[in-house]
């Protein structure tokens, strides 16, 4: 039995059933044995999953273009990029490489802050980013920026889906919580009244008819996260990249069992009680919740769209053309590059699966110059799929 499994079982034996939020927090973030904190290789071919920055540097180059436009819009001499949860550091590397190459004036005046709790991750990031170390500082939490009054942009890529969440179930129209207990020393799930009032309040203004026995995930940590950002962002933008939906789509009855999944060596399973500390546990992000929280703390919703449409709008097709026009490339290399970049925006690949939410603080009407619109639409969208406030 893995040590972390023993630890979680001992807690349940001592205190009784625990929330799934607590179970997931231990499985992913236990200081010594947690999935994200134990130092195992979790991203890439030898890990459990890929992220967009792993696919091709074009992803970071596009975001660098948005960052440069943000810099022009905000109009400050001391521009800050804050990346929350930088993984191996690929996105930071691609943003900084591209900015240094294409926008040297911005590169010379920017500060790049990475918020990272895992010492193992920080070591990996510092090794990868060694050419830019004079531009970067590492901190453990957003609160360390309290006295800074950030002017710039906060970026997260596949961060919120890794926040611990509560699991709940509707029975006879009432919200019940799913707890983790033991029976014959094996993990079981038990249903009881919600552990905290916030779970009951979560759906009050959603106007959704839940089916009997429908299960949902409720991420309460997202609210504190966004409030913390708003408390230190004086002027600028928040860019959230993740897989998820608006509430009406996310909590559609066709997802009767919710979206909780586990990732282990590039395979997906729905059993969080195996491979504890060795597999990722995740759920789709509720972007409606981020929008309502943001509006309550002064973060105006500027754009919600698919990753694919965002990349098209910001010129990824031009990057493909420029990247593959080198006559010295073999045809095989050229086709491989095209295929890799297309994976980022095609609907059947990452293009529709990932969404991008951009929120702004104290940017006023100047936002109209920040969000471009490409005449090229890669997929049909409905009002529940897209928010475009320009």
N, C-alpha and C positions, 0 to 999 in steps of 0.2 A: 504494500500500500504506500502510495506517495506521501511524503511528509505533510504536504499541504492538505491532503484529504484527511489525514489524522487530526490536523489542527482544527479544521472546520467541524469535523464530527465531535471533537471534544468540546467545542463551543456550544453546539446544539445540545449535547448531553448535559452541560452545565446550566444553560440558560433557557432551553426549550427551543421551539421553532424560530428560525430567523427569516427575515425578508429576503427575497431574491436579490434585492439591491445589496444587502450585506454579503450574501454568498458570492455574488459576482465581484464585488469589491475585493474580497479576499482572493478569489481565483485569479483575478487579473493584476492586482496591485499589492499583494502581500510583500512586505519589504524584502524577504529572502527568497520566496518561492513563487511569487506572482508571475503570470504570463508576460507582462510588460516590464517587470522589474528584475527578473532573474538573469537577464543578459542573453537569452537564447535568440537565435537568428529567426525572425518572424516575418520579414518582408523579402520578396524576391524569389528566385528559382529554388533556393534551398530552404526557404521559409514556408509560410502557410498561405500567403496571398500576395498579390501585386497591388501597388497603388499607381496612380497616373504618372507621377514623376519617374517611376521605374520603367515606364514604357518608352518614353522618348523625351529628350530635353526641350522639345518644342512646347510642351505643356508649361514649363517654367518661363520660356521666352515670351509666350503670350501673356502670362501674368505680369511679367516684367513691363510689358507695354502698358497694361492697365495701371501699374504702379507709377510709371513715368507720367501718365496723364493725371493721376491723382496728385502727384507732386506739383504739376503745373496748375492744377485747379486750386489746391490749398494755398500755394504761394508762400511757403515758408523756407527759410534757409537751412533749417535743421530738421530734416525729414526722417521719420522713424518707421521702420517695418518691424512688426512684432509677429513672429510665427509661433503658434502654439502647438506643441507636439510635432517636432520636425522629423521624427522617424530616424532614418539613416542620414538625413541631411541632403537628399537628392534635390528636393525642391529649392531649398536655400541655395545650393550650389548653382542650379540652373538659373535662378533669378539673379544672383550676384554676377555670374559669368556674363549673362546677357546684358545686364545693366552696365557693367564695366565696359563691354564691347560697344553697345549701342547708345548709351546715355551717360557718358563720362562725367558730365556736370552733376547729375544726380548721384552717381556712385561716389563722387568725392565728398558729398555732404550728407550722405545717409548714415544712419545707425541701424544695424540689424540686431534685433533682440530675439533670442530663442528661449521659449519657456519650456523647460524639460525637467522632469523629476528623476528620471532614471540615470544613475551614474554611468551605466554601461552605454546607454544611448548617447550621452554627452561625449564620451570618449570616441565613439564611432563618428559622431558629427564633427568633432574637432579634427580628427584625422582626415576626413573627407574635405573639410573646408579650410585646410591649412593655408591656402593661397589668399584667403580673405579674413584671417583671424583679427586683423587690426580693425575690421568693421563690425565685428560680432561680439556680443556679450551674452552669457547664459545666466538665467535666473530660474528659480524653482516655481514661482507662482506670480499671478498677475498683481497681487497686492504689493509686491516689491516695486511696482511702478507708481505707487500712490503719489509721490511728490514730484512726478515727472511732467504731467500735463502733456500727454502725447499728441503731437500733430503728425498724422500719417495714416497707416493702414494696419489693421489686425488681420492675419490670415490663418485659417485652419483648413487642413485637408485630411478628411477621414479621421477626425478627432472625436466628434460628438457621438458617433456610433459606438465608441468604446467606453463612454460614460456608463457606470452602473445604473441600472433601472429597476423599478418595481414591476412586477407582473401582476395583472389583475384579470378578473373574469366576471362577466355579468350573469347573474342568476335571478330570474324572476324580476328583472328590471332594476336590480340592486347591484352596486359595485362591490365585489368581494376581492380580497387580496390572496395571491398564491404565495404560501410560505414554504420553506424548505425544512423538513423534519427527518427523523430517522425511524426506521422500522426494521428490526432484526439486523441492525448495524448497516442498513442500506438507505441511501437517500430516497425520500418520497416527497411528494408535494401534497400540502393540505390547504384547504380553503377556510378562510376566516374573515372577520370584519377588517376593514382597512386599518393599518397600523397608525396612520396619521391622517389628519383632516385634509391635507393638501391633495391627497389622492382622490377624495370625493369631489373636491372643487375643480379638478383639472378639466373636466368636460362640461362645465356649467354653461359656457357660451358657445359650444360647438354645434348644437342643434343636429345631433347625429342619433339615429335610431339604431341602437345596438341589438343584435340578435341574442337570444338566450344561449348561454354557454360560450359566447364570443370572448376570446382572450385578447388582451392588449398589453402593450408595454408603456410605462409612464416614466419618463426621464425628468426627475426633479432637479438634477444637478445642472441642467442646461440653463435654468433661470439664474442661479447664482453666478455661473460662468459669464453670462451676457451682462448681468448687472455689474459685475466686477470690471468688465471691459468698459462699459459706459462711464464708470466712476473715474477712469483714468484717461479716457479719450477726450481731449479738448476739442479737436477738429479733425475730421477725417472719415475713414470708412472701415467697415467690418465685412470681410469676405469669408463666407462659410461654404466649403465644398464638401459634399457628402452624399451618400445614397439615402433617399427618403422621398417623402411626398407631402403635399398639403393634407390637412386632417381628413377631409371628405374622402380622399383616395386612400390614405394610409389606413383608416379605420373602416374601410369598406367591408361588408359582411363576407365577401369572398375570401378575406384573410381571417377566417374564423379562429385560427390558432395563433394569430399575431404574426410577427416577423422575426422572432428570436431564433437565431441560428448560431452554429459553432463552426469555426474554420480550423482544420487540422491538415497540414501538408497538402494544401490546395484541394481539399475535399470538404464538402459541407455535410454536417449532420445536425440533428435537432435535439441532441442529448447533452445538456451542459454538465451532467454529473459523471461524465467520463473524461479521461485525459485532463484532469483538473490541474491547472497551472501550466499545461502544455498546449492548450488550444484556446483560440480567441472565442469570446462570446460577444455577440453583437445584435443590434436591432436597427431597423430603419429610423431615420430622424424625422421628427414631426416638425416640419418647417413652419406650419401655422403657429405653433407654440413660440418659435423663435421670433416670428413676426409680431405677435401680440406682446411678448416680453419687450422686444425692442421698442415698439411704439410707446410702451409705458415708461421707458427710461430715456426717451429722447433720441432713439435711433430710428430714423425714418427709413421705411422700406423703399429702396430705389429700383431693385431688379431681382426677380426670381425667375430663373430659366434653367434649361437643361445645360449640362456641361458642353454638349455638342454644339448647341446654338451659340453659347458664349464664345467658344473657340472660333467658330465661323465668323461671328461678328467682329472679333478682334484679330482676324487676319491669319488664321492658321493655314489657309490655302496658299497664301503668299509664301509662308515659311516652307511648305512642301515644295513649291516651285523653286525657291531659292536654294533649298537644301539639296535638291536632286539635279540641279542644272550643271553640276560639275562633270565635265566630259571625261575626267580621269576615273570616275566611278565605274565599276563593272555594272552590267545590267542587273545582276543578282543583288548587288549591294543597293542599287537604286530602288528596286522593287521592294526589298526588305524595309528600307527607310519609309517608303510610301505606306506600306502595310502597317508599320508600327504607329505612324502618326494617325492614320485613319482609325486605328483602334480607339483613339482618344475621343473621336467625335461622331463616329457612325452610330445610328440609333441601335443597331443590333449588338453593338459592343459596349463601350463605356458612355457613349453619347447621351442616351436617355436615362441610363441607370443612375447617373450622378446628377445632382442639381447644384446650382450656385445661387446663393442669396447674398446680395450686396445691400448693406445698410449704411446710412450716413448720419453724421452728427455735425451740426453747425455748418453745413455746406450750402444750404439754401437752394436757389434756382440754378446755381452754376453747375448742378449735376447734369443738366441737359447736354453739356459739352463733354461729359465723361463717358456716357453710355452710347456707343455707336450702334447703328442698325444695319445689318447686311441685308441686301435684297434677296440673298440666297437662304432659303429656309430648308433645313434638312429633314423636317418631319412636321406633320400637322399637329397643332396643339389645341387644346380646349381651354376654356376659362379656368378649369380646375387644375390644369397642368402649368399654366403660365400666369405670372403677374408682371406686367410691364407698365410702370407708372409714368413713363415719359410721353 
